[in-house]
C-alpha cells in the first residue's frame, strides 16, 4: 500500500530536497508570494531566516499537492511560513517569466 515513504509522491530525502531547492530557488529567484517586494531570495543565511530560500507548494500537500516541479515555486521562508496551507493569493496563481 502506497504511503508517504514509498508511494508515487513519497517525501523526498534530504539530498533530493536540496536538489529540488537548488532548481526551484535558483540564485536571484523572485518569491512568488510577495512578488519580490521583500527583495530576492537570499542564500547563505541562517536556517529558517525569513528571507532565505524555501519551496512553496502551489497546491499544499495537505490538499493533495505533489512534490513535482510543476507544483513547486520559489518563496522566501517567511512568506511560505505565513501562507501555511491556505490557497495562494489570486495574483500568485498566474505564471510569470520568473517561475
N, C-alpha and C positions, 0 to 999 in steps of 0.2 A: 504494500500500500504506500503510495507516494506521501511524503511528509516534507517539512521544510529542510530536511537534511539530504534527501535523495530524490525528490520529485523533479519535474521539469523546471521548476523555479526555485531550486534549493537556495538557501542562504549562501552567498559566496564566501570563500575562505578569506583570511586576512590578506593574502598575497593577491588574490583575484579582486578583492575590493580596492586595493591600492592601484591595481592596473586600471580598473574602471574609473576611479577617481582621476587618474592622470589623463585619461581620454576625455572624460566629461568636463573636468575643470582644468583645461589646458592653461598655460601661462597667459595672463591678461584676459581671462574669460570674464564675461559680464554676468552678474547674478540675474537670473530670470525672474525672481520675485520682486526685487526693488528696482530692476532695470538699470542697475549701475548707479543709482542715486547715492549709495554709500561708497562708491569707488569700485575699482576692480577687486576681484577675489585675490587675496594675498596668500602666498605660500610662505613657509618658514616661520610662521607664528606658533605660539604655544598651542597645544591641543585644545580644541573647543573654543578657540578665540572667535569672537563674533564676526570678524572679517575674514576668517580662514576659510579654506575650501570645504565644500560639502556637496554631495549628490542628492538632489531632491527628486522624489518620485512624482511624476505628473499625476498618475492615479496612485494614491497611497497604498502601501502594502496591505493595510487593514481593510481596504476597499477592493482588494483583488488585483492590485498593481504588481507588475513583474520587475525583475532585475534585468531587463533588456535595455539596450542603449536608447531605443525609441521612447522609453518611459522615464529616462533619467535626464535631468537638466542641471547645469551648474548653478550653485547657490552659495551665498555666504552661510557659514554655520549658524549665525544669529538669525538670519532671515528664515532658514529652514526650520530651526527650532521654534521660532514664533508661529510659523504656519501650522506645525503639528500635522494632524491627519485631515485637516479641513481641505475643502476644494481650493484650488489656486485662484488668485484674483482673476477677474474676467480678462484683463489685458494680457495676463501671463499665458493664456491659452493659445494666443496667436504665435505662430512660428516666427522667428527672427533670423536674420543672417548670422547672428551670434550663437544660436542654438538650434 
